[in-house]
């Protein structure tokens, strides 16, 4: 998602190019124990509400707040820059603005994700996990305002689990905690919502430990979702194939050879039966 955006960093007036590695080193310093990366598309009506909740819930952790703005409407840029200055002063947030393409847009920034689940996610990281998913489809998780998009997401996660060893009931939710080493060692191809799936399946393929905690997703009450099911289908489809190839399930490892042997035997039998006739 952050491969080569054009960005404004902390008051720089001219756009600059920043790679993912540069983003990590600049915005996620080694001395920082916890960094929360919050994507925002243009101006998010409920962003400050999210920051207030984080400030209250995670005061003991003293998290570093990194707000990543994707600006697709140039006429909003001046207003966004002014908003960023206010958020930097009020919450100590660090801001980066991308003006050349759209990434996630809104995630934590629209109050959809379960901020109350963050302490459990951090506890799992402290317990040895490398990636922790806030899972809607496990016991204790849920969705407020379930719709067709979430139904498809639920079955998509089942498909990933069926063909791969990825142990996650909710691979498509972007609400994740990552150990820094995972972010540094996994390169990204995705530049849209499917980046969370990419990170998860690639982490599983590399042997990183993946865990999950229950989380409740609340569909947007303000603003508008920018997720398009038809547009995203090819993006998500490629990671099913990647997971099956690079992190296959035990069932798949057994089923494929058996299927191939059965096909060969059936072909041989049919060929021999044809010759006998």
C-alpha positions in Angstrom: 0.0 0.0 0.0 2.9 2.4 0.7 5.3 1.4 -2.1 5.9 4.7 -3.9 3.4 7.3 -3.0 3.8 11.0 -3.5 3.6 12.5 0.0 3.8 15.5 2.2 5.6 14.8 5.5 5.3 17.0 8.5 5.2 20.4 6.9 7.1 19.7 3.7 5.5 21.9 1.1 6.6 20.0 -2.0 5.6 16.4 -2.8 8.3 13.7 -2.2 8.6 10.1 -3.1 8.6 7.7 -0.1 9.0 3.9 -0.3 7.6 1.5 2.2 11.0 1.0 3.9 11.4 4.8 4.2 8.0 5.1 5.7 8.8 2.5 8.3 12.1 4.1 9.3 10.7 7.6 9.3 7.4 7.1 11.0 8.0 3.9 13.0 11.2 4.6 14.9 12.8 1.6 16.7 12.3 3.3 20.1 8.5 3.3 19.6 6.8 0.4 21.3 3.4 0.8 19.7 2.5 2.6 16.5 -1.1 2.9 15.3 -1.4 3.5 11.5 -4.8 5.0 10.7 -5.7 5.5 7.0 -8.0 8.3 6.0 -9.6 9.1 2.7 -9.9 12.9 2.1 -11.7 14.2 5.3 -13.2 11.6 7.6 -16.1 12.9 9.7 -15.5 10.6 12.7 -11.7 10.7 12.8 -11.4 12.9 15.9 -13.9 10.6 17.7 -11.5 7.7 17.0 -8.5 9.6 18.3 -10.4 10.5 21.5 -11.2 6.8 22.1 -7.6 5.7 21.5 -6.3 8.4 23.8 -8.6 7.2 26.6 -8.2 3.4 26.1 -4.5 3.2 25.3 -3.1 6.0 27.6 -0.9 3.5 29.4 0.7 2.3 26.1 1.5 5.9 24.9 1.0 4.9 21.3 2.5 6.8 18.4 -0.3 7.9 16.0 0.4 7.9 12.3 -2.4 9.3 10.1 -2.1 8.4 6.4 -4.3 10.6 4.3 -5.2 9.7 0.7 -6.4 12.8 -1.1 -8.4 12.2 -4.2 -10.1 15.6 -4.2 -7.4 18.3 -4.6 -9.8 21.1 -3.5 -9.7 19.6 0.0 -5.9 19.6 0.4 -5.6 23.0 2.1 -8.4 22.0 4.6 -6.8 18.7 5.2 -3.4 20.3 5.9 -5.0 22.6 8.4 -6.8 19.7 10.1 -3.5 17.8 10.3 -1.8 20.8 12.1 -4.6 20.8 14.6 -4.4 17.0 15.2 -0.6 17.2 15.5 -1.0 19.8 18.2 -3.9 18.2 20.0 -3.0 14.5 19.9 0.6 14.4 18.9 -0.3 12.7 15.6 2.2 12.4 12.8 0.7 12.9 9.4 1.6 11.8 5.8 -0.5 12.9 2.8 -0.6 10.9 -0.4 -1.9 12.8 -3.4 -1.2 10.5 -6.4 -3.3 7.4 -5.6 -5.8 5.9 -3.3 -5.0 3.2 -0.8 -7.2 1.9 2.0 -9.1 5.1 2.4 -10.8 4.7 5.7 -10.4 2.0 8.3 -10.0 2.9 12.0 -10.7 6.4 10.8 -14.4 5.8 10.4 -15.2 4.2 13.8 -16.0 0.8 12.1 -13.3 -1.2 13.9 -13.4 -2.3 17.5 -10.9 -0.1 19.2 -11.7 -2.0 22.5 -10.1 -5.1 21.0 -6.6 -3.5 20.7 -5.4 -4.4 24.2 -6.2 -8.1 23.5 -4.3 -7.8 20.2 -1.3 -6.3 22.0 -1.4 -9.1 24.6 -1.3 -11.7 21.8 1.7 -9.9 20.3 3.4 -9.8 23.7 2.7 -13.6 24.0 4.7 -14.3 20.8 2.3 -13.8 17.9 3.7 -12.0 14.8 0.3 -11.1 13.3 -3.0 -10.7 15.2 -6.3 -10.3 13.4 -9.3 -8.6 14.9 -11.7 -11.4 13.7 -15.4 -10.8 13.2 -16.2 -14.4 12.3 -14.9 -16.2 15.4 -16.8 -16.7 18.7 -17.2 -13.3 20.5 -16.8 -11.4 17.3 -19.6 -10.0 15.2 -20.9 -7.4 12.8 -23.4 -4.6 13.5 -25.3 -4.0 10.2 -24.3 -7.2 8.4 -24.7 -6.8 4.6 -23.8 -8.6 1.4 -20.2 -7.4 1.5 -19.7 -9.0 4.9 -21.4 -12.3 3.8 -19.0 -12.5 0.8 -16.1 -11.7 3.2 -17.1 -14.6 5.5 -17.2 -17.1 2.7 -13.9 -15.8 1.3 -12.2 -16.5 4.6 -13.6 -20.0 4.6 -12.2 -20.5 1.1 -8.7 -19.4 2.2 -8.9 -21.7 5.2 -10.0 -24.6 3.0 -7.1 -24.4 0.6 -4.3 -23.2 2.9 -2.8 -23.4 6.3 -3.7 -19.8 7.1 -5.2 -20.1 10.6 -7.5 -17.0 10.5 -11.3 -16.9 10.5 -11.2 -13.3 9.1 -8.5 -12.8 6.6 -10.0 -9.8 4.8 -10.5 -7.5 7.8 -7.8 -4.7 7.8 -7.9 -4.5 11.6 -4.5 -6.1 12.3 -1.6 -5.9 14.7 1.8 -6.6 13.2 5.2 -7.2 14.8 7.6 -4.7 13.1 9.7 -7.5 11.6 6.7 -8.7 9.6 6.2 -5.2 8.1 9.9 -4.9 7.2 10.3 -8.4 5.7 7.2 -8.7 3.6 7.0 -6.7 0.3 3.6 -5.7 -1.0 2.0 -5.9 -4.4 -1.5 -4.8 -3.3 -2.5 -1.2 -3.5 -6.1 -1.5 -2.2 -8.2 -3.1 0.5 -6.7 -6.6 -0.2 -3.4 -5.7 1.3 -4.5 -7.2 4.7 -5.1 -10.5 2.9 -1.7 -10.3 1.2 0.1 -9.6 4.5 -1.7 -12.5 6.2 -1.1 -15.1 3.5 2.5 -14.1 2.9 3.2 -14.1 6.7 1.7 -17.6 6.9 3.8 -18.7 3.9 7.0 -17.5 5.7 6.1 -19.3 8.9 5.1 -16.3 11.0 2.8 -17.0 13.9 -0.8 -15.8 13.2 -3.4 -15.4 15.9 -6.8 -13.8 16.2 -9.0 -12.2 18.8 -12.7 -11.4 18.6 -13.7 -8.0 17.3 -16.9 -6.4 16.4 -17.2 -4.5 13.1 -19.8 -1.7 12.9 -20.9 -0.6 9.5 -20.5 3.1 8.8 -22.9 5.5 10.5 -21.3 8.6 8.9 -19.8 9.2 5.5 -19.8 6.7 2.6 -17.9 3.4 2.0 -15.6 3.3 -1.0 -15.3 -0.4 -1.3 -16.5 -1.9 -4.7 -17.1 -5.6 -4.7 -16.8 -6.1 -8.4 -13.7 -3.9 -8.7 -12.0 -5.8 -5.9 -12.8 -9.4 -6.9 -9.6 -9.9 -9.1 -7.5 -8.4 -6.3 -8.8 -10.8 -3.7 -8.9 -13.8 -6.0 -5.2 -13.8 -6.6 -4.5 -14.4 -2.9 -6.6 -17.5 -2.8 -4.3 -19.0 -5.4 -1.2 -17.6 -3.6 -2.3 -19.2 -0.3 -3.0 -22.6 -2.0 0.4 -22.5 -3.7 2.7 -21.1 -1.0 0.9 -22.2 2.2 -1.2 -25.2 1.2 -3.5 -27.0 3.7 -2.7 -30.6 4.7 -6.0 -31.6 3.0 -4.8 -30.0 -0.3 -1.4 -31.7 0.0 -3.0 -35.1 0.2 -6.0 -34.4 -2.1 -4.0 -33.2 -5.1 -1.7 -36.2 -5.4 -4.5 -38.6 -4.8 -6.6 -36.8 -7.4 -3.7 -36.9 -9.9 -3.1 -40.6 -9.3 -6.8 -41.4 -9.6 -7.0 -39.4 -12.9 -4.0 -41.3 -14.3 -5.4 -44.7 -13.3 -8.8 -43.8 -14.7 -7.3 -42.7 -17.9 -5.3 -45.9 -18.2 -8.3 -48.0 -17.4 -10.4 -46.2 -20.0 -7.6 -46.5 -22.6 -7.3 -50.3 -21.9 -11.0 -50.8 -22.0 -11.2 -49.0 -25.3 -8.5 -51.3 -26.8 -10.3 -54.4 -25.5 -13.4 -53.3 -27.4 
